[in-house]
Amino acid sequence: MRKLCKSLGSLLLAIVLMVCLGGSGALGAPVVVDQWEIPFLNCLTGPIASIGEYMAWSAHRAADEINQKGGVKGKPIKIVDLDTGVSPDKALEQMAKIVNKSLVALGPVPEACIMSAMPLAVKHGLFCMIASTTYEYQSQFFPYAVAWDSGSDKTLPPVVAAWAKHNPEMKQVVQFVERWACWPGMADAHALGLASVGVKSIEIEVPTDAVTFGPLVVRALGRKPDGFVLTCTSDKAAKIIIELEKYGWKDKSKILVFSSADDMPLYTTGKEKLNGIYIYSYLDSEMETERWKSFKESYREAHGGLEPVSLSTVYYDCVYMVAEALENTPVTGDPKKLAQERALIRDYIRNVQDFEGVQMTWSNKDGVPTDKGSFLFRIENEAKQFVEYCPAWK
């Protein structure tokens, strides 16, 4: 019944969109392309290439699954990888290649590339799935982007507050912050969550070029904190945890690692030193659905046995969301209808209802999720153990 209602809702939305756009095409109009090409402006080289790799992997995984089931309207999806190299200039160059022909795009990644290339996408009316950043970046480009959360100030405080409640004796916490991209805003949201349960936050900046962390740890310990939040790259987070132990810190439960550090270097560098710490993420690796177990098994095979990390599902879900929009709107791929068909995809995605992601189901209203939270875990035996799901603040 739920599937039937969803299909009827999607059909009604498609008809409304068609009428609003002057009746361009129909759901039965013939598709004029041999394949649905979706460009992905991603960081495949440069300092965060490891993140770009697994985001690309997940997008291709989704496309392969869809194509194995017959594609969309009988046509396969093809992900076209375009490397930004974490270079704003290169991202702008790659965007210029697609703004006059693509129906929709994934990325750009990361934030510096978003800020350089998205104005060109907006100018040309190209809707982009910049899903791996925060609402604060995404909302700047509405309606030509969709948010993946309802705002750092709504999504992050509840999970940080939940961690603090597991350690009720904490009154003062040092937050190590690397001031890169959207992370300072996330750090502010962490502080907001701590304040909501009466915990004071003290910030210590982690230089982006830092290679040794003993002096930072000594400085932090000098503030007599009861705990620590790590808002920095995964390798730096692991090294800070190692240094904290070296300088005598024993209670790992009073260490929280933020979602963007939920990446391979955290685990390969930290190893058993991570046992006991908390970490928050946007996925629950122990979920028992068949779809998730298949995704996790394939991810492990492709990544040396490592578990899927926080951002590994984002562009997998993006590809499925685009496929749903293509399937349920009268899009044909006709270049003569490019502007109209871009609008059909954009408006469908920005108001999609009951979208079934690989980890959770959610709906959008005007480009913003209405019901997505985050997960809190504790690491034991070098593996994440589920603690609780934390709904976003309203």
C-alpha positions in Angstrom: 0.0 0.0 0.0 2.8 2.4 0.9 4.5 1.7 -2.5 1.2 2.3 -4.3 0.6 5.6 -2.4 4.1 6.7 -3.2 3.7 5.9 -6.9 0.4 7.8 -7.1 2.0 10.7 -5.3 4.9 10.8 -7.7 2.5 10.6 -10.7 0.4 13.5 -9.3 3.6 15.6 -8.7 4.8 14.9 -12.3 1.4 16.0 -13.7 1.4 19.2 -11.7 4.9 20.0 -12.8 4.1 19.3 -16.4 1.1 21.6 -16.2 3.1 24.4 -14.5 5.7 24.2 -17.2 3.2 24.5 -20.0 2.6 20.9 -20.7 6.1 20.1 -22.0 6.1 16.5 -22.9 4.2 13.6 -21.3 5.1 10.7 -19.1 4.9 8.5 -22.2 7.1 10.8 -24.4 10.0 8.9 -26.0 13.4 9.3 -24.5 15.8 10.7 -27.1 19.1 9.8 -25.4 21.0 6.5 -25.5 22.0 6.9 -21.9 21.5 9.3 -19.0 24.9 11.0 -18.4 25.3 12.5 -14.9 28.6 14.4 -14.5 30.2 14.2 -11.0 32.6 17.1 -10.1 34.6 15.4 -7.5 38.0 15.6 -5.7 39.7 12.5 -7.3 43.2 14.0 -6.7 44.7 16.2 -4.0 44.7 16.1 -0.2 41.2 14.6 0.2 41.3 12.2 -2.7 40.5 9.3 -0.4 37.1 11.0 0.3 36.6 11.6 -3.4 37.3 7.9 -4.1 34.6 6.4 -1.9 32.1 9.0 -3.0 32.8 8.2 -6.6 32.6 4.5 -5.8 29.2 4.9 -4.2 27.8 6.9 -7.2 29.0 4.2 -9.6 27.6 1.5 -7.3 24.2 3.0 -7.5 24.3 3.4 -11.3 25.4 -0.2 -11.7 22.5 -1.4 -9.5 20.0 0.7 -11.4 21.4 -0.4 -14.8 21.2 -4.1 -13.8 17.5 -3.6 -13.3 17.0 -2.1 -16.7 18.1 1.5 -16.2 15.6 4.4 -16.2 13.0 4.4 -18.9 15.0 1.6 -20.5 18.2 3.7 -20.7 21.3 3.2 -18.6 22.8 5.8 -16.2 26.4 6.7 -16.8 28.4 8.6 -14.1 31.0 10.9 -15.8 33.8 11.6 -13.4 35.3 15.1 -13.6 38.2 15.8 -11.2 38.3 19.1 -9.3 41.6 18.4 -7.6 40.3 20.6 -4.7 41.2 23.5 -7.0 38.6 26.3 -7.4 39.9 27.1 -10.8 39.8 23.5 -12.0 36.3 23.2 -10.6 35.1 26.2 -12.5 36.8 24.8 -15.7 34.9 21.5 -15.2 31.6 23.3 -14.6 32.0 25.3 -17.8 32.1 22.0 -19.7 28.7 20.9 -18.6 26.5 24.0 -17.9 25.1 24.1 -21.4 24.3 20.5 -21.8 23.8 18.5 -18.6 20.3 17.8 -17.1 21.7 17.6 -13.6 25.1 17.3 -11.9 26.6 15.7 -8.8 29.0 17.9 -6.8 31.1 20.0 -6.9 33.3 18.7 -4.1 34.6 20.2 -1.8 33.5 23.6 -0.4 36.1 25.7 -2.1 35.1 24.2 -5.4 31.4 24.7 -4.6 32.0 28.4 -4.0 33.9 28.9 -7.2 31.8 26.8 -9.6 28.2 27.0 -8.3 27.6 30.6 -9.4 28.1 29.5 -13.0 25.7 26.6 -12.5 23.1 29.0 -11.1 23.6 31.5 -13.9 22.8 28.7 -16.4 20.0 27.1 -14.4 21.9 23.8 -13.7 20.7 22.0 -10.6 23.6 20.4 -8.7 23.6 17.8 -5.9 26.2 19.3 -3.6 25.2 16.8 -1.0 28.5 16.2 0.9 28.6 19.7 2.5 26.3 21.4 5.1 23.1 23.2 4.7 24.9 26.5 5.3 26.7 26.1 1.9 23.9 24.4 0.1 21.2 27.0 0.9 23.3 29.7 -0.7 22.5 28.3 -4.1 18.8 27.5 -3.7 16.8 26.6 -5.7 19.7 25.1 -7.8 20.8 22.8 -4.9 19.3 20.5 -2.4 20.2 20.3 1.3 21.2 17.0 2.8 20.4 18.1 6.4 18.2 20.7 8.0 21.1 22.9 9.2 24.2 22.3 11.4 22.5 24.2 14.2 19.6 21.6 14.1 21.3 18.3 13.2 24.5 18.5 15.3 23.6 19.8 18.7 21.4 16.9 19.7 24.0 14.2 19.0 26.8 16.2 20.9 24.3 16.8 23.8 23.6 13.1 23.8 27.3 12.3 24.2 27.5 14.8 27.1 24.6 13.1 28.8 26.5 9.8 28.7 29.2 11.7 30.7 27.2 13.8 33.1 30.2 14.7 35.2 31.7 16.8 32.3 31.4 20.5 32.9 34.1 21.9 30.5 35.2 20.5 27.2 38.1 21.5 24.9 37.2 21.4 21.2 40.1 20.9 18.7 39.0 22.8 15.6 40.7 22.7 12.2 39.3 25.8 10.4 38.7 24.3 7.0 35.6 24.6 4.8 32.4 24.1 6.8 34.1 22.8 9.9 34.1 26.0 11.9 30.3 26.2 11.6 30.0 22.6 12.7 32.2 23.4 15.7 29.8 26.2 16.6 27.0 23.7 16.4 28.9 21.3 18.7 29.3 24.2 21.2 25.6 24.9 21.0 24.8 21.3 21.9 27.2 21.3 24.8 25.7 24.6 26.1 22.2 23.1 25.9 23.2 20.6 28.7 25.3 23.1 30.7 28.8 22.2 29.4 31.3 24.9 28.6 33.3 24.7 25.3 36.8 26.0 24.9 38.2 26.1 21.4 41.8 25.3 20.4 42.7 25.7 16.7 44.4 22.9 14.9 46.6 24.3 12.1 45.9 22.7 8.7 49.6 22.1 8.2 50.2 20.6 11.7 52.3 17.4 11.7 53.0 17.2 15.4 50.4 17.5 18.1 52.1 17.2 21.5 52.2 21.0 22.1 48.5 21.3 21.2 47.6 18.5 23.6 49.7 20.0 26.4 48.0 23.3 25.8 44.6 21.7 25.9 45.3 19.7 29.1 46.4 22.9 30.7 42.8 24.2 30.5 41.8 21.3 32.9 39.0 20.0 30.7 36.7 17.1 31.5 36.5 16.0 27.8 37.4 16.7 24.2 35.6 17.1 20.9 37.8 16.6 17.8 36.7 18.6 14.7 39.6 18.1 12.4 40.8 15.6 9.7 40.7 11.9 10.4 44.5 11.5 10.6 44.9 14.5 12.9 42.1 13.2 15.1 43.8 9.9 15.5 47.2 11.5 16.3 45.6 13.8 18.9 44.0 10.8 20.6 47.3 9.0 20.7 49.0 12.1 22.2 46.3 12.5 24.8 46.9 9.0 26.0 50.7 9.6 25.9 50.2 12.6 28.2 48.1 10.7 30.7 44.5 11.0 29.6 42.8 7.7 30.5 39.0 8.0 30.0 38.4 7.6 26.3 34.6 7.9 26.8 35.1 11.6 27.2 36.4 12.0 23.6 34.0 12.7 20.8 35.1 12.6 17.1 33.0 14.5 14.6 31.5 12.9 11.4 33.9 14.2 8.8 36.8 12.4 10.6 34.9 9.1 10.2 37.3 8.2 7.5 39.8 5.5 6.8 42.9 7.3 8.3 41.2 7.6 11.7 41.0 3.8 11.9 44.3 2.9 10.2 46.3 5.3 12.4 44.3 5.1 15.6 43.7 1.4 15.7 43.3 0.1 19.3 43.9 3.6 20.7 40.4 4.5 19.6 38.7 1.9 21.8 36.3 3.7 24.2 35.9 6.9 22.3 32.5 8.2 20.9 32.0 9.2 17.3 28.9 10.5 15.5 28.0 9.7 11.9 25.1 9.8 9.5 24.9 6.1 9.0 24.5 3.0 11.1 26.9 0.3 9.9 25.1 -2.4 11.8 21.7 -1.9 10.1 20.1 -5.2 9.1 18.3 -4.4 5.9 19.3 -6.6 2.9 20.0 -3.5 0.8 22.4 -2.1 3.4 24.1 -5.4 4.0 24.8 -5.7 0.2 26.2 -2.2 0.1 28.4 -2.8 3.1 29.7 -6.1 1.8 30.6 -4.5 -1.6 32.2 -1.5 0.1 34.4 -3.8 2.3 35.5 -5.8 -0.8 36.5 -2.6 -2.6 38.2 -1.0 0.4 40.4 -3.6 2.0 37.8 -4.8 4.5 37.1 -1.4 6.0 33.6 -0.4 7.1 31.6 2.2 5.2 32.3 5.7 6.6 30.0 8.7 7.2 29.9 10.2 3.7 30.2 7.0 1.8 26.4 6.7 1.1 25.7 10.3 0.1 26.2 10.1 -3.6 24.8 6.6 -3.8 21.5 8.1 -2.5 21.9 11.1 -4.9 22.1 8.9 -7.9 18.9 7.0 -6.8 17.2 10.3 -6.2 18.1 11.6 -9.7 16.9 8.2 -11.1 13.6 8.6 -9.3 13.2 12.1 -10.7 13.9 10.9 -14.2 11.5 8.0 -13.9 8.6 10.0 -12.5 8.7 13.1 -14.6 8.3 13.5 -18.4 12.0 14.1 -19.0 13.2 12.8 -22.4 16.8 14.2 -22.6 15.8 16.4 -25.6 18.3 19.2 -25.8 15.6 21.5 -27.1 13.8 21.1 -23.8 16.9 21.4 -21.6 15.6 24.3 -19.4 12.2 22.7 -18.9 13.5 19.3 -18.1 16.1 20.6 -15.7 13.3 22.4 -13.8 11.3 19.1 -13.7 14.2 17.3 -12.1 15.0 20.2 -9.7 11.5 20.6 -8.5 10.9 16.9 -8.0 14.1 16.4 -5.9 13.6 19.5 -3.8 10.1 18.2 -2.8 10.6 14.4 -3.0 8.4 12.5 -0.6 9.4 9.3 1.3 12.6 8.8 -0.5 14.1 5.5 0.4 17.8 6.0 1.0 20.1 3.1 1.7 20.1 4.1 5.4 16.9 6.0 6.1 13.7 7.3 4.4 13.1 11.0 4.3 11.1 13.8 2.6 12.2 17.2 1.4 10.3 20.5 1.6 11.6 23.3 -0.7 15.0 21.5 -0.8 15.3 20.8 2.9 15.0 17.4 4.7 12.2 17.4 7.2 13.1 14.3 9.2 16.9 13.4 9.2 19.0 13.0 12.3 22.4 11.4 13.1 23.8 8.4 14.9 26.0 8.2 18.0 28.5 5.3 18.4 31.1 4.1 20.8 34.2 2.3 19.4 35.0 -1.0 21.0 37.4 -3.6 19.7 38.2 -1.1 16.9 34.7 -1.2 15.6 31.7 1.2 16.0 29.0 0.1 18.3 25.6 1.8 18.0 24.6 3.9 21.0 21.5 5.9 19.9 19.8 7.7 17.1 19.5 11.5 17.6 16.6 13.3 15.8 17.4 16.8 14.6 16.0 19.8 16.5 13.0 21.3 14.9 
